Amino acid sequence: MAFCLRWSSHAEAQYRVITDAAQSAFATRQKSGKTKASKQEGLFGQVTKALRLLAQNPRHRSLQTHEYLSIANPYETNGKVFTAYAQQKTPGAYRIFWCYGPEKGQMTILAISPHP
């Protein structure tokens, strides 16, 4: 079952920062004639892929999804919040925090941030 992604304002702002940094790095790389993608472009690709996989199958093996206890579910007092890996084996690897809801077939992206 594919899920429709909803965004918290916080997560949307974080994703916009990642997107803007990648677009800026891409423009700079094009002007200089370099062919190797920047870290910002790589991060954008990894986060975008993780979001796509999350919408298709939240239990996809590469996401290593598991429950995260430090964030409260905004829709249900006993609802669970999960974290999924956007990066692995990287210092400060990015994680996506999400929960199911508010409606059936939806999931809300709560935050996209580096692992502390």
N, C-alpha and C positions, 0 to 999 in steps of 0.2 A: 504494500500500500504506500503510495506516494503521499507525502505530507505537504501542506501549504505552509510556507514559512511566514511568520509574523515577526516584527522587530520591535524591541523596546527602543525608546529614544536614545538610551545610552549605547546600545549595540549598534544602532544605525549610525550614530556619530563616530564610533570607533571604526566601523567598516568604511565610512567615508574618508577618514584620515588615512587608512591603509590604501584605499583606492587612489586618493589624490597623490600620495607619495609615489605610488607605482607609476601613475601617469606622468608625473614630473620627471621621474628617473628615466622613463622610456623616452620622453622628449629630449632630455639631455643626451641620452645614449645615441639617439638618431642624429643629433646635430654633430656629435663628435665622431660618428662613424664606427663606434664600437659594436661588436656583435654579441658579447657576453651580457646576459641579463644581470641586472643589479639585485641586491638583496631585497629591496622593496618590491621589485617585480616578482621575485620568487615567492615572497611572503603572500602577495596578492593571489598568485596562482594556487598556492597551498591552501589558503583560507577559502577561496572560491571552490576548489575541489572538495574540501571537507564539507562545505555547506551543501553542495550538490549531492554528495553521498549521504549526508544526514537527512535530506529531504526524501531521498529514495529509500533508504534503509538505515534507521538510527542504530541498528546493531551491526553495521558493516564492520568487518574485522579490523580494518586499518584505522578506524576511528577510536578504537579502544574505549568505547563509551562506558562510563560508570557513574554511579550516584555521587553527588557532591553535596555535602552536608552544611557548608558554611553560607549558603545563599538560600533565602526563604522563597518558596513558590509564591508568585504574586496572585495566583488564582484560587488555590486551595491551601488551607492551613496545614493539612497533612500531605499535600502533594510533594512529589519529588522533583528535585533539580538535578540535571545531569551535566557532565562535562565530556567533551569529545576532543580528541587531539587533532589539531591542524598541522602541527609539526611534531617531530620526534627526534630524540637524540641531538637536541640543539639547546645551547644555553638560553634560558628565557623563552622556551618553546611556546608558541601560541596555543591557547585553548579556547573552545567555544562552549559557553554555558547556556543551557537551554532547558525548557520544560514543555510538557504536552499542554495544549490548550490555547485559548480558552474554549474553543469549540472542537468537536470531534473532527479528526483529520487535519488538525493544525498543530504546529509547534511554534513556540515563541523563543527567539534568540534573545537571551538576556544580556550577554556580554561577550566580547571577543578581546582577550587580553593575554599578555605573556604570563607564563607560569611563574609564580613568585620564587 
